[in-house]
Amino acid sequence: MQYNAMQLGVIELLRAWEQQMQAVVPYVDTLLDFWLARTDIEQLLSGRLPNPNGFAVSRRARPQNVSDTAGH
């Protein structure tokens, strides 16, 4: 809203957007961990062991901040 009233410049707007993205990344990572854990639990309850060498995104090293993924 402040940008629409020309109270903030483009740089301040970009900084605010970056801060918002830095807050969203841990949330998304937590959701990913939840769904992977839920999948593991469902496999255990159905009598199968989760494959430790399978698709385990939560167990890989993640970038520490948004700037680490800026280059895609």
SEBA-215558 format. One record per residue: residue in one letter; x, y, z of N, C-alpha, C in turn. Coordinates in steps of 0.2 Angstrom, whole numbers, plus 5000, padded with zeros to 4 digits. Layout:
BEGIN
<pt rest="a" n_xx="X" n_yy="Y" n_zz="Z" ca_xx="X" ca_yy="Y" ca_zz="Z" c_xx="X" c_yy="Y" c_zz="Z"/>
...
END
This chain:
BEGIN
<pt rest="m" n_xx="5004" n_yy="4994" n_zz="5000" ca_xx="5000" ca_yy="5000" ca_zz="5000" c_xx="5004" c_yy="5006" c_zz="5000"/>
<pt rest="q" n_xx="5010" n_yy="5006" n_zz="5004" ca_xx="5014" ca_yy="5012" ca_zz="5004" c_xx="5017" c_yy="5013" c_zz="4997"/>
<pt rest="y" n_xx="5018" n_yy="5008" n_zz="4993" ca_xx="5021" ca_yy="5009" ca_zz="4987" c_xx="5016" c_yy="5012" c_zz="4982"/>
<pt rest="n" n_xx="5010" n_yy="5010" n_zz="4983" ca_xx="5005" ca_yy="5014" ca_zz="4978" c_xx="5004" c_yy="5021" c_zz="4980"/>
<pt rest="a" n_xx="5005" n_yy="5023" n_zz="4986" ca_xx="5005" ca_yy="5030" ca_zz="4988" c_xx="5012" c_yy="5034" c_zz="4987"/>
<pt rest="m" n_xx="5016" n_yy="5030" n_zz="4984" ca_xx="5023" ca_yy="5032" ca_zz="4982" c_xx="5027" c_yy="5035" c_zz="4989"/>
<pt rest="q" n_xx="5026" n_yy="5031" n_zz="4994" ca_xx="5029" ca_yy="5032" ca_zz="5000" c_xx="5035" c_yy="5028" c_zz="5001"/>
<pt rest="l" n_xx="5036" n_yy="5023" n_zz="4997" ca_xx="5042" ca_yy="5019" ca_zz="4997" c_xx="5045" c_yy="5019" c_zz="4990"/>
<pt rest="g" n_xx="5051" n_yy="5018" n_zz="4989" ca_xx="5054" ca_yy="5018" ca_zz="4983" c_xx="5055" c_yy="5010" c_zz="4980"/>
<pt rest="v" n_xx="5057" n_yy="5009" n_zz="4975" ca_xx="5058" ca_yy="5003" ca_zz="4972" c_xx="5063" c_yy="4998" c_zz="4976"/>
<pt rest="i" n_xx="5068" n_yy="5001" n_zz="4978" ca_xx="5073" ca_yy="4997" ca_zz="4982" c_xx="5070" c_yy="4995" c_zz="4989"/>
<pt rest="e" n_xx="5066" n_yy="4999" n_zz="4992" ca_xx="5063" ca_yy="4997" ca_zz="4998" c_xx="5057" c_yy="4992" c_zz="4997"/>
<pt rest="l" n_xx="5054" n_yy="4992" n_zz="4991" ca_xx="5049" ca_yy="4987" ca_zz="4990" c_xx="5053" c_yy="4981" c_zz="4988"/>
<pt rest="l" n_xx="5058" n_yy="4981" n_zz="4985" ca_xx="5062" ca_yy="4974" ca_zz="4984" c_xx="5065" c_yy="4971" c_zz="4990"/>
<pt rest="r" n_xx="5067" n_yy="4976" n_zz="4995" ca_xx="5069" ca_yy="4973" ca_zz="5001" c_xx="5063" c_yy="4970" c_zz="5005"/>
<pt rest="a" n_xx="5058" n_yy="4973" n_zz="5005" ca_xx="5052" ca_yy="4970" ca_zz="5009" c_xx="5050" c_yy="4964" c_zz="5006"/>
<pt rest="w" n_xx="5050" n_yy="4963" n_zz="4999" ca_xx="5048" ca_yy="4957" ca_zz="4995" c_xx="5053" c_yy="4951" c_zz="4997"/>
<pt rest="e" n_xx="5060" n_yy="4953" n_zz="4998" ca_xx="5065" ca_yy="4948" ca_zz="5000" c_xx="5064" c_yy="4946" c_zz="5007"/>
<pt rest="q" n_xx="5062" n_yy="4950" n_zz="5011" ca_xx="5061" ca_yy="4948" ca_zz="5018" c_xx="5055" c_yy="4944" c_zz="5019"/>
<pt rest="q" n_xx="5050" n_yy="4945" n_zz="5014" ca_xx="5044" ca_yy="4941" ca_zz="5014" c_xx="5046" c_yy="4934" c_zz="5012"/>
<pt rest="m" n_xx="5050" n_yy="4933" n_zz="5007" ca_xx="5052" ca_yy="4927" ca_zz="5004" c_xx="5056" c_yy="4923" c_zz="5009"/>
<pt rest="q" n_xx="5060" n_yy="4927" n_zz="5013" ca_xx="5065" ca_yy="4923" ca_zz="5018" c_xx="5060" c_yy="4920" c_zz="5023"/>
<pt rest="a" n_xx="5054" n_yy="4923" n_zz="5024" ca_xx="5050" ca_yy="4920" ca_zz="5029" c_xx="5046" c_yy="4914" c_zz="5027"/>
<pt rest="v" n_xx="5045" n_yy="4914" n_zz="5020" ca_xx="5041" ca_yy="4909" ca_zz="5017" c_xx="5045" c_yy="4903" c_zz="5016"/>
<pt rest="v" n_xx="5051" n_yy="4903" n_zz="5015" ca_xx="5055" ca_yy="4897" ca_zz="5013" c_xx="5055" c_yy="4892" c_zz="5019"/>
<pt rest="p" n_xx="5056" n_yy="4894" n_zz="5025" ca_xx="5056" ca_yy="4889" ca_zz="5031" c_xx="5049" c_yy="4886" c_zz="5032"/>
<pt rest="y" n_xx="5044" n_yy="4890" n_zz="5030" ca_xx="5037" ca_yy="4887" ca_zz="5031" c_xx="5036" c_yy="4882" c_zz="5026"/>
<pt rest="v" n_xx="5038" n_yy="4883" n_zz="5020" ca_xx="5038" ca_yy="4878" ca_zz="5014" c_xx="5042" c_yy="4872" c_zz="5016"/>
<pt rest="d" n_xx="5048" n_yy="4873" n_zz="5018" ca_xx="5052" ca_yy="4867" ca_zz="5020" c_xx="5049" c_yy="4863" c_zz="5026"/>
<pt rest="t" n_xx="5046" n_yy="4866" n_zz="5031" ca_xx="5042" ca_yy="4863" ca_zz="5036" c_xx="5037" c_yy="4859" c_zz="5033"/>
<pt rest="l" n_xx="5033" n_yy="4862" n_zz="5029" ca_xx="5027" ca_yy="4858" ca_zz="5026" c_xx="5030" c_yy="4852" c_zz="5022"/>
<pt rest="l" n_xx="5036" n_yy="4853" n_zz="5018" ca_xx="5039" ca_yy="4847" ca_zz="5015" c_xx="5041" c_yy="4841" c_zz="5020"/>
<pt rest="d" n_xx="5044" n_yy="4843" n_zz="5025" ca_xx="5046" ca_yy="4838" ca_zz="5030" c_xx="5040" c_yy="4835" c_zz="5033"/>
<pt rest="f" n_xx="5034" n_yy="4839" n_zz="5034" ca_xx="5028" ca_yy="4836" ca_zz="5037" c_xx="5025" c_yy="4830" c_zz="5032"/>
<pt rest="w" n_xx="5025" n_yy="4832" n_zz="5026" ca_xx="5022" ca_yy="4827" ca_zz="5021" c_xx="5026" c_yy="4821" c_zz="5020"/>
<pt rest="l" n_xx="5033" n_yy="4822" n_zz="5020" ca_xx="5037" ca_yy="4816" ca_zz="5019" c_xx="5037" c_yy="4812" c_zz="5025"/>
<pt rest="a" n_xx="5036" n_yy="4815" n_zz="5031" ca_xx="5036" ca_yy="4811" ca_zz="5037" c_xx="5029" c_yy="4807" c_zz="5037"/>
<pt rest="r" n_xx="5024" n_yy="4811" n_zz="5035" ca_xx="5017" ca_yy="4807" ca_zz="5035" c_xx="5017" c_yy="4801" c_zz="5030"/>
<pt rest="t" n_xx="5021" n_yy="4802" n_zz="5024" ca_xx="5022" ca_yy="4797" ca_zz="5020" c_xx="5025" c_yy="4791" c_zz="5023"/>
<pt rest="d" n_xx="5031" n_yy="4792" n_zz="5027" ca_xx="5034" ca_yy="4787" ca_zz="5030" c_xx="5030" c_yy="4783" c_zz="5035"/>
<pt rest="i" n_xx="5026" n_yy="4787" n_zz="5039" ca_xx="5021" ca_yy="4784" ca_zz="5044" c_xx="5016" c_yy="4780" c_zz="5040"/>
<pt rest="e" n_xx="5013" n_yy="4782" n_zz="5035" ca_xx="5009" ca_yy="4778" ca_zz="5031" c_xx="5012" c_yy="4771" c_zz="5029"/>
<pt rest="q" n_xx="5018" n_yy="4772" n_zz="5026" ca_xx="5021" ca_yy="4766" ca_zz="5024" c_xx="5022" c_yy="4761" c_zz="5030"/>
<pt rest="l" n_xx="5024" n_yy="4764" n_zz="5036" ca_xx="5025" ca_yy="4759" ca_zz="5041" c_xx="5019" c_yy="4756" c_zz="5044"/>
<pt rest="l" n_xx="5013" n_yy="4760" n_zz="5044" ca_xx="5007" ca_yy="4757" ca_zz="5046" c_xx="5004" c_yy="4752" c_zz="5041"/>
<pt rest="s" n_xx="5006" n_yy="4752" n_zz="5035" ca_xx="5004" ca_yy="4748" ca_zz="5030" c_xx="5009" c_yy="4741" c_zz="5030"/>
<pt rest="g" n_xx="5014" n_yy="4741" n_zz="5034" ca_xx="5018" ca_yy="4735" ca_zz="5034" c_xx="5024" c_yy="4736" c_zz="5030"/>
<pt rest="r" n_xx="5026" n_yy="4742" n_zz="5027" ca_xx="5032" ca_yy="4742" ca_zz="5023" c_xx="5036" c_yy="4747" c_zz="5026"/>
<pt rest="l" n_xx="5043" n_yy="4746" n_zz="5025" ca_xx="5048" ca_yy="4750" ca_zz="5028" c_xx="5049" c_yy="4756" c_zz="5023"/>
<pt rest="p" n_xx="5050" n_yy="4762" n_zz="5025" ca_xx="5052" ca_yy="4767" ca_zz="5021" c_xx="5059" c_yy="4766" c_zz="5018"/>
<pt rest="n" n_xx="5060" n_yy="4767" n_zz="5011" ca_xx="5066" ca_yy="4766" ca_zz="5008" c_xx="5071" c_yy="4772" c_zz="5010"/>
<pt rest="p" n_xx="5076" n_yy="4771" n_zz="5013" ca_xx="5081" ca_yy="4776" ca_zz="5015" c_xx="5084" c_yy="4779" c_zz="5009"/>
<pt rest="n" n_xx="5085" n_yy="4775" n_zz="5004" ca_xx="5088" ca_yy="4778" ca_zz="4998" c_xx="5083" c_yy="4780" c_zz="4992"/>
<pt rest="g" n_xx="5077" n_yy="4781" n_zz="4994" ca_xx="5072" ca_yy="4783" ca_zz="4989" c_xx="5072" c_yy="4791" c_zz="4989"/>
<pt rest="f" n_xx="5066" n_yy="4793" n_zz="4987" ca_xx="5065" ca_yy="4800" ca_zz="4986" c_xx="5065" c_yy="4804" c_zz="4993"/>
<pt rest="a" n_xx="5070" n_yy="4806" n_zz="4995" ca_xx="5070" ca_yy="4809" ca_zz="5002" c_xx="5072" c_yy="4816" c_zz="5002"/>
<pt rest="v" n_xx="5068" n_yy="4821" n_zz="5000" ca_xx="5070" ca_yy="4828" ca_zz="4999" c_xx="5072" c_yy="4831" c_zz="5006"/>
<pt rest="s" n_xx="5069" n_yy="4829" n_zz="5011" ca_xx="5070" ca_yy="4832" ca_zz="5017" c_xx="5077" c_yy="4830" c_zz="5020"/>
<pt rest="r" n_xx="5080" n_yy="4825" n_zz="5018" ca_xx="5086" ca_yy="4823" ca_zz="5021" c_xx="5092" c_yy="4826" c_zz="5017"/>
<pt rest="r" n_xx="5091" n_yy="4830" n_zz="5012" ca_xx="5096" ca_yy="4833" ca_zz="5008" c_xx="5098" c_yy="4839" c_zz="5011"/>
<pt rest="a" n_xx="5104" n_yy="4842" n_zz="5009" ca_xx="5106" ca_yy="4848" ca_zz="5011" c_xx="5102" c_yy="4854" c_zz="5008"/>
<pt rest="r" n_xx="5099" n_yy="4858" n_zz="5012" ca_xx="5096" ca_yy="4864" ca_zz="5009" c_xx="5100" c_yy="4870" c_zz="5009"/>
<pt rest="p" n_xx="5098" n_yy="4875" n_zz="5005" ca_xx="5101" ca_yy="4882" ca_zz="5005" c_xx="5099" c_yy="4885" c_zz="5012"/>
<pt rest="q" n_xx="5104" n_yy="4889" n_zz="5014" ca_xx="5102" ca_yy="4892" ca_zz="5021" c_xx="5098" c_yy="4898" c_zz="5020"/>
<pt rest="n" n_xx="5098" n_yy="4902" n_zz="5014" ca_xx="5094" ca_yy="4908" ca_zz="5013" c_xx="5092" c_yy="4908" c_zz="5006"/>
<pt rest="v" n_xx="5087" n_yy="4913" n_zz="5005" ca_xx="5085" ca_yy="4914" ca_zz="4998" c_xx="5090" c_yy="4916" c_zz="4993"/>
<pt rest="s" n_xx="5095" n_yy="4920" n_zz="4995" ca_xx="5100" ca_yy="4922" ca_zz="4990" c_xx="5104" c_yy="4916" c_zz="4987"/>
<pt rest="d" n_xx="5104" n_yy="4910" n_zz="4991" ca_xx="5108" ca_yy="4904" ca_zz="4989" c_xx="5104" c_yy="4901" c_zz="4983"/>
<pt rest="t" n_xx="5098" n_yy="4902" n_zz="4982" ca_xx="5094" ca_yy="4899" ca_zz="4977" c_xx="5092" c_yy="4905" c_zz="4971"/>
<pt rest="a" n_xx="5095" n_yy="4911" n_zz="4972" ca_xx="5093" ca_yy="4916" ca_zz="4967" c_xx="5095" c_yy="4914" c_zz="4960"/>
<pt rest="g" n_xx="5100" n_yy="4910" n_zz="4959" ca_xx="5102" ca_yy="4909" ca_zz="4952" c_xx="5098" c_yy="4903" c_zz="4949"/>
<pt rest="h" n_xx="5093" n_yy="4900" n_zz="4953" ca_xx="5089" ca_yy="4894" ca_zz="4951" c_xx="5094" c_yy="4889" c_zz="4951"/>
END
